Amino acid sequence: MTPMTTEGERTRPRAASARRAVVGRLSWGLADQAASSVSNFVVGVYVARSLGVTAFGVFSLAWVTYGVVLNVSRGVATDPLMVRFSGVPKASWRGAVARSSGAALGVGAALGAASVAVGLAVGGPVGTAFACLGAVLPGLLLQDAWRFAFFAAGAGRKAFVNDVVWGVALVPALVVAARVGSVSAFVLAWGGSAAVAAAYGCVQSGIRPRPSGARTWVREHRDLGYRYLVENVSNSGASQLRAYGLGAIVGVGAVGVIRGAELLLGPFLALLMGLSLVTVAEAARVLRRAPHRLGAFCLLLGGGQAVAALLWGGALLLVPDRLGEPVLGGVWGAAAALVVPVTLGVAGAGLGTGAAAGLRALGAARRSLRSQLFASACYVAGGLGGAVLAGTAGSAWGVAAATVCGSAVWWLHLRSALREHHQKTIREVRTS
């Protein structure tokens, strides 16, 4: 006589399979971020060694400006895609990706033209770098849009391959840029290789971006998009204000020193910049399937990043100068002195990203916006206030304190949002 299978016995294999699927998607996310991190690290090291502190500071100004534009694109184009089109039927996903990637391309074209105009008006090395940045922005933003699209579909492997293509194209481009020996050449090499990966993304997805659908996309998702736009821009804009202010207070070389210290934490900073590619989609899946586990999922996510950053920073403290100087050249000495505060800042930011993913998954855009505005205000105040009081080191310590405070606010808002979601679910059950 065949024994009966209980409901619990049938549920366990399904739960185990779901866990394996989550681990698989997160693993591809980590692999993708590792590829992105390596590319960013190589670019930073190559520029620092080739051009020196001051020119590296100019490149860093262009880099943080790109971060602002990237977050504009994510806010209006790809963040809504992650929240509303993760794990949906393929036909729905394809239509959404065509419109969202078209919106990203439109943002790149519009803000790229503005960057070129500003660069030509400013002139000099800084102006030339900004003009070159404007020329490559469409490719940079489209490449990022493909990564969001693939993670929304649970196809992290394709995002990883796309980033590898960018990295491979980057190698010969950097060699040519090093021979030219200017900041603008490195900006063109970095952005031009991204355009190669962006074109390959069209082949991978079989989707052609539809810029004509950008207006419809923005209008349909303006309830999330506008808040995410303000939230994202306040985040990257705070970094930009801190960089510009630090350059004005201490000097452009100080911007290069801070960027050099951040490069030493490169794997985790790259992870933080692009982690929403994985975490928001996964948090949205957790919310749909097991909403009571969302808080623990976010805590594991943020806590894991914070611990990893602290371990990496501790390892950096053991690196002798004779090994560090070949990596960053003349930037190493000043950058290595800032490892402790920069590590604490990255750990604090990493802890906060877990709560941010939860708020995004819940669609709590208002709470998410409040948290980000507070964190950004702390970041600017800490970074510039510290610079006034104690120069470059003071700015690094001020940012470390600011990120810890900002992380606390993120978690307070997530706790409130989870409570509200639970109460709403109970009311819906009672009235159904």
MIKEBA-894135 format. One line per 8 residues: number of its first residue (from 1); for each residue x, y, z of N, C-alpha, C, O. Coordinates in steps of 0.2 Angstrom, whole numbers. Atoms other than C-alpha are relative to their C-alpha. Example, Ala and Ser with C-alpha at 12.3 -4.5 7.8 and 13.67 -1.06 7.14 Angstrom:
1> 4,-6,0,62,-22,39,4,6,0,9,5,3; -4,-6,-1,68,-5,36,-4,5,3,-1,11,4
END
This chain:
1> 4,-6,0,0,0,0,4,6,0,9,7,4; -4,-6,0,7,17,-5,-1,5,5,-7,7,5; 1,-5,-5,9,29,9,-3,7,-3,0,9,-8; 3,-7,2,-1,46,7,5,5,1,9,5,6; -4,-5,-1,9,61,4,-3,6,3,-8,8,1; 3,-5,-4,6,75,16,1,7,-4,5,7,-8; -1,-6,3,4,93,11,7,3,2,10,7,-2; -7,-3,-2,20,98,21,5,-3,-4,10,0,-6
9> -5,3,4,29,85,11,0,2,-7,6,3,-10; 1,-3,6,23,92,-5,3,7,-1,6,9,-6; -2,-7,0,27,110,0,8,1,1,11,5,-2; -7,-1,-1,45,107,5,4,0,-6,9,4,-7; -4,0,6,52,102,-12,-1,7,-4,3,10,-7; 2,-7,3,43,118,-19,4,6,3,7,10,0; -4,-5,-4,51,129,-5,7,-1,-2,11,5,-3; -7,1,1,68,121,-8,2,3,-7,7,6,-9
17> -1,-2,7,66,124,-27,0,8,-1,4,11,-4; 1,-7,0,61,142,-24,6,3,3,9,9,0; -6,-3,-3,76,145,-13,6,0,-5,10,4,-5; -6,1,5,88,138,-26,-1,5,-6,4,8,-8; 1,-4,5,80,149,-39,2,7,2,6,11,-2; -2,-7,-3,83,165,-28,7,0,1,10,5,-2; -7,0,-1,101,160,-24,3,0,-7,8,4,-8; -3,0,7,104,157,-43,-1,7,-3,4,9,-6
25> 1,-7,2,97,174,-47,5,5,3,8,9,0; -5,-5,-3,107,183,-34,7,-2,-1,11,3,-2; -7,2,2,123,173,-39,1,4,-6,7,6,-7; -1,-3,6,121,180,-56,1,8,1,4,11,-3; 0,-7,-2,118,197,-49,7,2,3,10,7,1; -7,-1,-3,134,196,-39,5,-1,-5,10,3,-5; -4,0,5,143,190,-54,0,6,-5,6,8,-7; 0,-6,4,137,204,-64,3,6,3,7,10,0
33> -3,-6,-4,142,217,-51,7,-1,1,11,4,1; -7,1,0,159,209,-50,3,2,-7,8,5,-7; -2,-2,7,161,211,-69,0,8,0,5,11,-3; 1,-7,0,155,229,-67,6,3,4,9,9,3; -5,-3,-5,167,232,-52,7,0,-3,10,5,-2; -7,0,3,182,226,-61,1,5,-6,6,8,-6; 0,-5,5,178,237,-76,1,7,3,6,11,1; -1,-6,-3,176,252,-65,7,1,4,10,6,3
41> -7,0,-3,192,248,-55,5,1,-5,10,5,-4; -5,-1,5,202,246,-70,1,7,-3,6,10,-4; 0,-6,3,197,262,-78,3,5,5,7,9,3; -2,-5,-5,200,272,-61,8,-1,1,11,4,1; -7,1,-1,217,264,-59,4,2,-6,9,5,-5; -3,-1,6,222,266,-77,1,8,0,6,11,-2; 0,-7,0,217,285,-76,5,3,5,9,7,4; -4,-3,-6,225,288,-59,8,-1,-2,12,3,0
49> -7,1,2,242,280,-65,2,4,-6,8,6,-6; -2,-3,7,242,288,-82,0,8,1,5,11,-2; 1,-7,0,237,306,-77,2,4,6,3,10,6; -2,-4,-6,241,310,-59,-6,2,4,-12,1,1; 5,-2,-5,231,317,-45,-5,5,-3,-11,4,-3; 5,-5,2,224,333,-53,-4,-2,-6,-10,-1,-6; 4,2,6,219,326,-70,-5,-6,2,-10,-6,0; 5,5,-3,211,311,-60,-6,3,3,-11,1,3
57> 6,-4,-3,201,324,-51,-5,2,-5,-11,2,-4; 4,-2,5,195,331,-67,-5,-6,-3,-11,-5,-4; 4,6,2,190,313,-73,-5,-1,5,-11,-4,3; 5,2,-5,181,310,-56,-6,5,0,-11,3,1; 5,-5,1,171,326,-59,-5,-2,-5,-11,-2,-4; 4,3,5,165,319,-75,-4,-7,2,-10,-8,0; 3,6,-2,162,302,-67,-6,1,5,-11,-2,4; 5,-1,-4,151,309,-53,-6,3,-4,-12,2,-2
65> 5,-3,4,141,319,-66,-4,-5,-4,-10,-5,-4; 3,6,3,138,303,-75,-5,-3,5,-10,-6,3; 4,3,-5,131,296,-59,-7,3,1,-12,0,2; 6,-4,-1,118,310,-58,-4,-2,-6,-10,-3,-5; 4,1,6,112,307,-76,-2,-7,0,-8,-8,-2; 2,7,-1,112,288,-73,-6,-1,4,-11,-4,3; 6,1,-4,100,290,-59,-6,4,-2,-12,2,0; 6,-3,4,89,302,-69,-3,-6,-4,-9,-7,-4
73> 3,5,5,87,288,-82,-3,-6,4,-8,-8,2; 3,5,-4,84,275,-68,-6,2,3,-11,-2,3; 6,-2,-3,71,285,-60,-6,0,-4,-11,-2,-2; 6,0,5,60,288,-75,-1,-6,-4,-6,-7,-7; 1,5,5,64,273,-86,1,-7,3,-4,-11,2; -1,8,-2,71,257,-77,-2,-2,7,-4,-7,8; 2,2,-6,66,258,-59,-7,-2,0,-9,-7,3; 7,3,1,47,257,-63,0,-7,-3,-4,-11,-1
81> -1,7,3,52,242,-74,1,-5,5,-2,-10,5; -2,5,-5,60,233,-60,-6,-1,5,-7,-7,7; 5,1,-5,45,236,-48,-6,-3,-3,-9,-8,0; 6,3,3,31,232,-60,0,-5,-5,-5,-8,-7; -1,5,5,38,220,-73,5,-5,2,8,-8,-3; -5,6,-2,49,208,-63,-5,-6,1,-10,-6,5; 3,7,0,43,190,-66,-7,0,-3,-11,-4,-1; 7,0,3,28,195,-77,1,-4,-7,6,-6,-9
89> -1,4,7,24,186,-94,4,3,-5,5,9,-5; -5,-3,5,36,188,-108,-2,5,-4,1,10,-6; 3,-5,4,25,198,-119,-1,6,3,1,11,0; 1,-6,-4,21,210,-106,7,4,1,8,10,1; -7,-3,-1,40,212,-102,3,3,-6,6,8,-6; -3,-2,6,45,214,-120,-2,7,-2,1,11,-3; 3,-7,2,33,229,-123,3,5,5,4,10,3; -3,-5,-5,39,237,-106,7,2,-2,9,7,-1
97> -7,-2,1,57,235,-110,1,4,-6,6,9,-6; -1,-5,6,55,243,-128,-1,7,2,3,11,0; 2,-7,-2,47,258,-120,5,3,5,7,9,5; -5,-2,-5,59,259,-105,7,1,-2,10,6,0; -7,-1,3,75,257,-115,0,6,-4,4,10,-5; 1,-6,4,68,270,-127,0,7,4,3,12,2; -1,-6,-5,66,282,-112,7,1,2,9,7,3; -7,-1,-2,83,279,-106,5,3,-6,9,7,-4
105> -4,-2,5,90,282,-123,-2,8,-1,3,12,-3; 2,-7,1,80,298,-124,3,5,5,5,10,4; -4,-4,-6,87,304,-107,7,1,-2,10,7,-1; -7,-1,1,104,301,-113,2,5,-6,6,9,-6; -1,-5,5,102,311,-129,-1,7,2,3,11,0; 2,-7,-2,94,326,-121,5,2,5,8,8,4; -5,-3,-5,106,327,-106,7,0,-3,11,3,-1; -7,0,4,121,322,-117,1,7,-4,6,9,-4
113> -1,-6,4,117,337,-128,1,6,5,5,11,3; -1,-5,-5,116,348,-112,7,0,2,10,5,3; -7,1,-3,133,341,-106,5,3,-5,10,6,-3; -4,-2,5,141,345,-123,0,8,0,5,11,-1; 1,-7,1,134,363,-123,4,3,6,7,8,6; -3,-3,-6,140,366,-105,8,-1,0,12,4,1; -7,1,1,157,358,-109,3,5,-5,9,8,-3; -3,-4,5,160,369,-124,0,8,3,4,11,2
121> 0,-7,-3,155,385,-114,5,1,6,8,6,6; -5,-1,-6,167,381,-99,7,0,-3,11,4,-1; -7,0,3,182,376,-110,5,-3,5,3,-5,10; -5,2,-5,198,370,-103,0,-8,0,-5,-11,-3; 0,7,-1,202,352,-98,-7,-3,3,-10,-8,1; 6,2,-3,186,351,-87,-6,0,-5,-10,-4,-6; 5,-1,5,175,358,-101,0,-6,-6,-5,-8,-8; -1,5,5,182,346,-114,-2,-7,3,-5,-11,-1
129> 2,6,-3,179,331,-102,-7,0,0,-10,-6,-1; 7,0,0,161,336,-100,-3,0,-7,-8,-4,-8; 2,1,7,159,338,-119,0,-7,-2,-5,-10,-6; 0,7,2,165,321,-122,-4,-5,4,-7,-10,1; 5,4,-4,154,314,-108,-6,0,-3,-10,-5,-4; 7,-1,4,139,321,-117,0,-4,-6,-6,-7,-7; 0,4,6,144,312,-133,-1,-7,2,-4,-11,-3; 1,7,-2,144,295,-124,-5,-2,4,-7,-8,6
137> 5,2,-5,130,296,-112,-6,-4,-3,-8,-9,0; 6,5,3,116,288,-124,2,-7,1,-2,-11,3; -2,7,0,127,272,-125,0,-2,7,-1,-8,8; -1,2,-7,131,272,-107,-7,-2,4,-8,-6,7; 7,1,-3,112,274,-102,-3,-6,-3,-7,-10,1; 3,6,3,106,261,-114,3,-7,2,-1,-11,4; -3,6,-3,119,248,-108,-3,-1,7,-4,-7,8; 3,1,-7,112,251,-90,-7,-2,-1,-9,-6,4
145> 7,2,1,94,249,-96,0,-7,-2,-5,-11,1; 0,7,1,98,232,-103,1,-4,6,-2,-9,7; -2,4,-6,105,226,-87,-7,0,5,-8,-5,7; 6,-1,-4,89,232,-78,-5,-5,-3,-9,-9,1; 5,4,3,78,223,-91,2,-8,1,-3,-11,2; -1,7,0,87,206,-90,-1,-2,8,-3,-8,9; 2,2,-6,86,206,-71,-7,0,2,-9,-4,6; 7,0,-1,68,210,-71,-3,-6,-3,-8,-9,0
153> 2,6,3,66,195,-82,3,-6,4,1,-12,2; -3,6,-3,76,184,-70,6,-3,-4,8,-8,-3; -6,3,5,90,182,-84,6,4,2,9,7,-2; -6,-4,-2,105,189,-74,6,-2,-4,11,1,-4; -5,3,4,116,178,-84,2,5,-6,7,6,-8; -1,-5,5,113,190,-99,3,6,2,7,9,-2; -3,-6,-2,117,205,-89,7,-1,1,11,4,0; -7,2,-1,133,197,-84,4,0,-6,9,3,-7
161> -4,0,7,138,193,-102,1,7,-3,6,9,-6; -1,-7,3,134,211,-107,5,4,3,9,8,0; -5,-4,-3,145,218,-94,7,-3,-2,12,1,-2; -6,3,2,159,206,-99,2,3,-7,8,4,-8; -1,-3,7,157,212,-117,3,7,1,7,9,-3; -2,-7,-1,159,230,-111,8,0,3,12,4,0; -7,0,-3,175,225,-101,5,-2,-5,10,1,-6; -4,2,5,182,216,-116,2,6,-5,7,7,-7
169> -1,-5,4,179,231,-127,4,6,3,7,10,-1; -3,-6,-4,186,243,-114,8,-1,0,11,4,0; -8,1,0,204,235,-115,3,3,-5,8,7,-4; -3,-4,5,209,241,-132,-1,7,0,3,11,-2; 2,-7,-1,200,257,-129,5,4,5,7,10,4; -4,-3,-5,210,261,-114,8,0,-2,11,5,0; -7,-1,2,227,257,-122,0,6,-5,5,9,-5; -1,-5,5,223,269,-136,-1,7,4,3,12,3
177> 1,-6,-4,217,282,-123,7,2,4,9,8,4; -7,-1,-4,234,280,-113,5,3,-5,9,7,-3; -5,-3,5,244,284,-129,-2,7,-1,3,11,-2; 2,-7,1,234,300,-131,1,4,6,4,9,5; -2,-3,-6,236,304,-113,-4,6,2,-1,11,5; 5,-5,-3,221,315,-109,-6,-2,3,-8,-8,2; 6,2,-4,206,315,-98,-6,-2,-5,-9,-7,-5; 6,1,5,194,317,-113,1,-7,-4,-4,-10,-5
185> -1,6,4,202,302,-122,-2,-6,5,-5,-11,2; 2,5,-5,199,291,-106,-8,0,0,-11,-5,0; 7,0,0,181,297,-106,-3,-3,-6,-8,-7,-5; 3,3,6,178,293,-124,1,-8,0,-3,-12,-3; -1,7,-1,186,276,-121,-5,-4,4,-8,-9,2; 5,3,-5,175,272,-106,-7,0,-3,-10,-6,-3; 7,0,3,159,277,-115,-1,-3,-6,-6,-6,-8; 0,3,7,163,271,-132,-1,-8,1,-4,-11,-3
193> 0,7,-1,166,253,-125,-7,-2,2,-10,-7,1; 7,1,-3,149,255,-116,-5,-1,-6,-10,-5,-6; 4,0,6,141,259,-133,0,-7,-4,-5,-9,-6; 0,7,3,147,242,-140,-4,-5,4,-8,-9,1; 4,4,-4,139,233,-125,-7,1,-1,-12,-3,-1; 7,-2,1,123,243,-128,-3,-3,-6,-8,-5,-6; 2,3,6,122,237,-146,-1,-7,1,-5,-10,-2; 1,7,-1,125,219,-141,-6,-2,4,-9,-7,3
201> 6,1,-4,111,221,-128,-6,-1,-5,-11,-5,-3; 6,1,5,99,223,-143,0,-7,-3,-6,-9,-4; 0,7,3,105,207,-150,-2,-5,5,-6,-10,3; 2,5,-6,103,198,-133,-7,-1,1,-10,-6,1; 7,-1,-2,86,204,-130,-5,-1,-6,-11,-3,-5; 5,0,6,79,204,-148,-5,6,0,-10,5,-3; 5,-6,-1,71,221,-143,4,6,-3,10,7,-1; -3,-6,2,74,237,-152,-3,6,5,-9,6,5
209> 3,-6,-4,72,253,-140,-5,4,-4,-4,5,-10; 5,-4,3,57,263,-144,0,7,3,-4,8,8; 0,-7,-3,61,282,-140,-7,3,-1,-9,7,3; 7,-3,1,43,286,-147,-4,-2,5,-9,1,6; 4,2,-5,36,276,-133,2,3,7,-1,1,12; -3,-3,-6,46,286,-120,-5,4,4,-6,3,10; 4,-5,-4,33,299,-116,-6,-4,3,-8,-3,8; 5,5,-3,19,285,-114,3,-3,6,-1,-4,11
217> -3,3,-6,31,276,-102,0,4,6,-2,2,11; -1,-5,-6,34,291,-91,-7,2,2,-8,2,8; 6,-2,-2,16,296,-91,-4,-6,4,-7,-5,9; 3,6,-4,10,278,-86,3,-1,7,-1,-4,11; -3,2,-6,22,276,-72,3,7,4,7,6,8; -2,-6,-3,23,294,-66,-1,0,7,3,4,11; 1,1,-7,17,289,-49,6,-2,4,7,0,9; -6,2,-2,33,280,-46,6,4,-2,10,6,1
225> -5,-3,3,44,288,-58,3,7,2,9,8,3; -2,-7,-3,44,306,-52,3,0,7,8,3,8; -3,1,-7,47,301,-34,7,-3,-1,12,-1,3; -7,3,0,61,289,-39,5,5,-4,11,4,-2; -4,-5,3,68,303,-50,3,4,5,9,5,5; -2,-5,-5,69,315,-36,5,-4,5,10,-1,7; -4,4,-5,76,301,-24,7,-1,-3,12,-1,0; -6,2,3,89,295,-36,5,6,-1,11,6,0
233> -4,-6,1,95,313,-41,3,3,6,8,5,6; -2,-3,-7,96,318,-23,6,-4,2,10,-2,6; -5,4,-2,107,303,-20,7,2,-4,12,3,-1; -6,-2,4,119,306,-35,2,7,0,8,9,0; -1,-7,0,117,324,-34,4,2,6,8,7,6; -3,-1,-6,123,324,-16,8,-1,-1,12,2,1; -7,2,2,139,315,-22,4,6,-4,9,8,-3; -2,-5,5,141,328,-36,2,7,4,7,10,3
241> -1,-6,-4,139,343,-24,6,-1,5,10,4,6; -6,1,-4,151,335,-12,7,1,-3,12,4,-1; -6,0,4,164,333,-26,2,7,-2,7,9,-1; -1,-7,2,162,351,-32,2,4,6,6,8,5; -2,-4,-6,162,358,-15,7,-1,3,10,3,5; -6,2,-2,177,348,-10,6,3,-4,11,5,-2; -5,-3,4,186,354,-25,1,8,1,7,10,1; -1,-7,-1,182,372,-21,3,2,7,7,7,7
249> -2,-1,-7,186,371,-2,8,-2,0,12,2,3; -7,3,-1,202,360,-3,4,0,-6,10,1,-6; -3,0,6,206,359,-21,-2,-7,-5,-4,-11,-2; 2,6,5,203,347,-37,4,-6,2,1,-12,2; -4,6,-1,217,336,-31,-3,-4,6,-3,-10,6; 3,3,-6,207,332,-15,-6,-5,-3,-7,-10,0; 5,4,3,193,325,-26,3,-6,-3,0,-12,-2; -3,6,2,205,313,-34,2,-4,6,2,-10,5
257> -2,5,-6,211,307,-17,-6,-3,3,-5,-9,4; 7,4,-3,193,303,-11,-1,-5,-5,-3,-11,-3; 2,6,5,190,294,-28,5,-5,1,3,-11,0; -5,5,-1,206,285,-25,-1,-5,6,-1,-11,5; 2,4,-6,201,279,-8,-6,-4,-1,-7,-10,1; 6,4,2,184,274,-15,2,-6,-5,-2,-11,-4; -2,5,4,193,264,-28,2,-6,3,1,-12,1; -3,5,-4,201,254,-15,-6,-5,3,-5,-10,4
265> 6,4,-2,183,249,-9,-4,-1,-6,-10,-2,-6; 4,0,7,178,248,-28,-5,-6,0,-11,-5,-3; 5,6,1,170,230,-27,-7,2,4,-12,0,1; 6,-1,-4,157,236,-14,-3,7,-2,-9,7,-2; 3,-6,2,154,254,-21,-3,-2,-7,-9,0,-8; 4,2,6,150,246,-38,-6,-4,1,-11,-4,-2; 6,4,-2,139,233,-29,-6,5,2,-11,3,0; 5,-4,-2,130,247,-21,-4,4,-5,-10,5,-5
273> 2,-4,6,128,257,-37,-5,-4,-4,-11,-1,-6; 4,4,4,120,243,-46,-4,-5,3,-7,-9,0; 3,5,-3,113,232,-33,-8,0,-1,-11,-6,0; 7,0,1,95,237,-36,-2,-4,-6,-8,-6,-7; 2,5,5,96,227,-52,-2,-7,2,-6,-10,-1; 2,6,-3,95,212,-41,-5,0,6,-10,-3,6; 4,1,-7,88,216,-24,-7,3,-1,-12,0,2; 7,-2,1,72,226,-30,-4,-5,-3,-10,-7,0
281> 4,5,3,67,212,-41,-1,-6,4,-7,-9,5; 1,5,-5,70,199,-28,-5,2,6,-9,-2,8; 4,-2,-6,62,209,-14,-8,0,-3,-12,-2,1; 7,0,3,46,211,-26,-2,-7,0,-8,-9,1; 2,7,0,46,192,-28,-2,-3,7,-7,-6,8; 2,2,-7,47,189,-9,-6,3,2,-10,-1,5; 6,-3,-3,33,201,-6,-6,-3,-3,-11,-4,0; 5,3,3,22,192,-19,-1,-7,3,-7,-9,4
289> 0,7,-2,26,175,-12,0,-2,7,-4,-6,9; -1,0,-7,30,177,6,1,6,3,6,8,6; -1,-6,-2,27,194,12,2,1,7,6,6,9; -2,0,-7,30,190,30,8,-1,1,11,1,6; -7,1,0,48,186,25,4,6,-3,10,6,-3; -3,-6,3,52,203,17,5,4,5,10,5,3; -4,-3,-5,59,211,33,7,-4,1,12,-1,1; -6,4,-1,71,197,36,5,0,-6,11,0,-6
297> -4,0,6,76,196,18,4,7,-1,10,6,-3; -4,-7,0,81,215,18,5,0,5,11,3,3; -5,0,-5,90,213,34,6,-4,-2,12,-2,-1; -5,4,3,100,199,27,4,3,-5,11,3,-5; -3,-4,5,104,209,12,4,5,2,10,5,0; -3,-6,-2,109,225,20,6,-2,5,12,0,4; -5,2,-4,119,216,34,5,-3,-3,11,-2,-1; -5,3,3,128,205,23,5,5,-4,11,4,-4
305> -4,-5,3,134,220,13,5,4,4,11,5,3; -4,-3,-5,140,229,28,5,-4,3,11,-1,3; -5,4,-3,149,215,35,6,-1,-5,12,-1,-3; -5,1,6,158,211,18,4,7,-1,10,6,-2; -4,-7,1,163,230,17,5,0,5,11,2,4; -4,-1,-5,170,230,34,6,-5,0,12,-4,1; -5,5,1,180,214,31,5,2,-6,11,1,-5; -4,-2,6,187,221,14,4,6,3,10,6,2
313> -4,-5,-3,192,237,23,5,-2,5,11,1,5; -5,2,-5,201,228,37,6,-3,-4,11,-3,-2; -6,3,3,211,218,24,4,5,-4,10,5,-4; -4,-5,3,216,234,15,5,4,5,10,6,3; -4,-3,-5,223,241,31,7,-4,1,12,-2,3; -6,4,-1,236,226,30,4,1,-6,10,-2,-6; -4,-1,7,242,231,12,6,4,1,4,10,3; -6,-5,-1,260,238,13,0,4,-6,-3,3,-11
321> 0,-5,5,264,253,3,4,-3,-6,2,0,-12; -4,3,6,276,243,-8,-5,-4,-5,-3,-4,-11; 4,3,5,261,234,-15,-6,5,-2,-9,4,-8; 5,-4,2,249,248,-15,2,6,-5,-2,8,-10; -2,-5,4,259,261,-24,0,-2,-8,-1,2,-12; 1,2,7,260,251,-40,-7,0,-3,-8,0,-9; 7,0,2,241,251,-41,-2,7,-1,-5,8,-7; 2,-6,1,237,269,-39,5,5,-1,4,11,-1
329> -6,-5,1,254,277,-41,0,6,5,0,4,11; 0,-5,-5,255,294,-33,-6,2,4,-6,5,9; 6,-1,-4,237,294,-27,0,-5,6,-4,-3,11; 0,5,-6,241,279,-15,0,2,7,-4,1,11; -1,-2,-7,248,287,0,-6,4,3,-8,2,9; 6,-4,-3,234,300,3,-6,-4,0,-10,-3,5; 7,4,0,220,288,-2,0,-6,5,-5,-7,8; -1,5,-5,227,274,9,-2,3,7,-4,-1,12
337> 1,-3,-6,226,286,24,-8,1,2,-10,2,7; 7,-1,0,207,287,21,-4,-7,0,-10,-7,0; 3,7,1,203,268,21,-5,-1,6,-11,-3,4; 4,1,-5,195,268,38,-7,4,0,-12,1,0; 6,-4,1,182,282,36,-4,-2,-6,-10,-2,-6; 4,2,6,178,277,18,-3,-7,1,-9,-8,-2; 3,6,-2,175,259,24,-6,0,4,-11,-3,3; 6,-1,-4,163,264,37,-5,3,-3,-11,1,-2
345> 5,-3,4,154,275,25,-3,-5,-5,-9,-5,-6; 3,6,4,152,260,13,-4,-5,4,-9,-7,1; 3,4,-5,147,249,27,-7,3,2,-12,-1,1; 7,-3,-1,133,261,32,-4,0,-6,-10,-1,-5; 4,-1,6,127,264,15,-2,-7,-2,-8,-8,-4; 2,7,1,127,245,12,-6,-3,4,-11,-6,2; 5,2,-4,116,242,27,-7,3,-2,-12,0,-2; 6,-3,2,104,255,21,-3,-2,-7,-9,-2,-8
353> 3,3,6,102,247,4,-5,-5,1,-10,-6,-4; 5,6,-1,93,232,11,-7,3,2,-12,1,-1; 7,-4,-1,79,244,18,-2,3,-6,-8,3,-7; 2,-4,6,79,254,2,-3,-5,-5,-9,-4,-8; 3,5,4,75,238,-8,-7,-2,2,-11,-3,-2; 6,2,-3,61,233,4,-5,6,-2,-11,4,-4; 5,-6,1,53,251,2,-2,0,-8,-8,1,-9; 1,0,7,55,250,-17,-5,-6,-2,-10,-5,-6
361> 5,6,2,46,232,-18,-7,2,3,-11,0,0; 7,-2,-3,32,239,-7,-3,5,-4,-9,7,-3; 2,-5,4,30,253,-19,-1,6,5,-5,11,3; 0,-6,-5,32,265,-4,4,6,-2,9,8,1; -5,-5,3,39,279,-15,0,6,5,5,9,5; 0,-6,-4,34,293,-3,5,-1,6,9,3,8; -4,1,-6,43,285,12,8,-1,-3,12,1,0; -7,1,3,58,280,1,3,7,-2,9,8,-1
369> -2,-7,1,59,298,-5,2,4,6,7,7,6; -2,-4,-6,59,305,12,7,-3,3,11,1,5; -6,3,-2,73,293,17,6,2,-3,11,4,-1; -6,-2,4,84,297,3,1,8,0,7,10,0; -1,-7,-1,81,316,5,4,1,6,9,6,6; -4,-1,-7,87,315,23,7,-3,-1,11,1,2; -7,3,0,102,304,19,4,4,-5,10,5,-3; -4,-4,4,107,315,5,2,7,3,8,9,2
377> -2,-6,-4,106,331,16,6,-1,5,10,3,5; -6,2,-5,117,322,29,6,-1,-4,11,1,-1; -6,1,3,129,317,16,4,6,-2,10,7,-2; -3,-6,2,132,334,9,2,4,6,8,7,6; -2,-3,-6,132,342,26,6,-3,3,11,1,5; -6,4,-3,144,329,33,6,1,-4,12,2,-2; -5,-1,5,155,330,17,3,6,0,10,7,0; -3,-6,0,157,348,16,2,3,7,7,7,7
385> -1,-2,-6,156,352,34,7,-3,3,11,1,6; -6,3,-2,170,340,37,6,3,-3,11,4,-1; -5,-3,4,180,348,23,2,7,3,8,8,3; -2,-7,-3,179,365,31,4,-1,6,8,3,8; -3,1,-7,184,358,48,7,-3,0,12,-1,3; -6,4,0,198,346,43,2,-2,-7,5,-8,-7; -3,1,7,201,346,24,-3,-7,-2,-9,-9,-1; 2,6,3,200,330,15,-2,-6,5,-7,-9,4
393> 1,5,-5,201,318,30,-7,2,3,-11,-3,5; 6,-2,-3,187,328,38,-6,-1,-4,-11,-3,-1; 5,2,4,176,326,23,-2,-7,0,-8,-9,0; 1,7,0,178,307,23,-3,-2,7,-8,-6,6; 3,2,-7,174,306,42,-7,3,0,-12,-1,3; 7,-3,0,159,317,39,-5,-4,-4,-11,-5,-2; 4,4,4,152,306,26,-1,-6,3,-7,-9,3; 1,6,-3,155,291,36,-6,0,5,-10,-4,6
401> 5,-1,-5,144,298,50,-7,1,-3,-12,-1,-1; 6,-2,3,131,304,38,-3,-7,-3,-9,-7,-2; 3,6,2,129,287,30,-3,-5,5,-8,-8,4; 3,4,-6,126,278,47,-7,3,2,-11,-1,3; 6,-3,-2,113,291,51,-6,-1,-5,-11,-3,-3; 4,1,6,105,289,34,-3,-7,0,-9,-8,-1; 2,7,-1,104,270,36,-5,-1,5,-10,-5,4; 5,0,-5,95,272,52,-7,2,-2,-12,-1,0
409> 7,-2,3,81,282,44,-3,-4,-5,-9,-5,-5; 3,5,5,79,270,30,-3,-6,3,-9,-8,2; 3,6,-3,76,256,42,-6,2,4,-11,-2,5; 6,-2,-3,64,266,52,-6,0,-4,-12,-2,-3; 5,0,5,54,269,37,-3,-6,-3,-8,-7,-4; 2,7,2,54,251,31,-4,-3,6,-9,-6,4; 4,3,-5,48,246,48,-7,2,0,-12,-2,1; 7,-3,0,33,258,47,-4,-3,-6,-10,-4,-6
417> 3,2,6,30,253,29,-3,-8,0,-8,-9,-2; 2,7,-1,29,234,33,-6,0,5,-10,-5,4; 6,0,-4,17,238,47,-6,2,-3,-11,-1,-3; 5,-2,4,6,247,36,-3,-5,-5,-9,-6,-6; 2,5,4,6,234,23,-3,-6,3,-8,-9,0; 3,6,-4,2,220,36,-7,2,2,-12,-2,1; 7,-3,-2,-13,231,42,-5,0,-6,-10,-2,-6; 4,-1,6,-19,234,24,-2,-7,-2,-8,-8,-4
425> 1,7,2,-18,215,20,-6,-3,5,-10,-6,2; 5,2,-5,-28,211,36,-7,3,-2,-12,-1,-2; 7,-3,2,-42,223,31,-3,-2,-6,-9,-4,-7; 3,3,6,-43,216,14,-3,-7,0,-7,-9,-3; 3,6,-1,-45,199,20,-7,0,4,-11,-4,2; 7,0,-4,-59,204,32,-5,2,-4,-11,0,-3; 5,-3,4,-68,213,19,-2,-4,-6,-7,-3,-10; 1,4,6,-67,200,5,-4,-6,2,-6,-10,-2
END
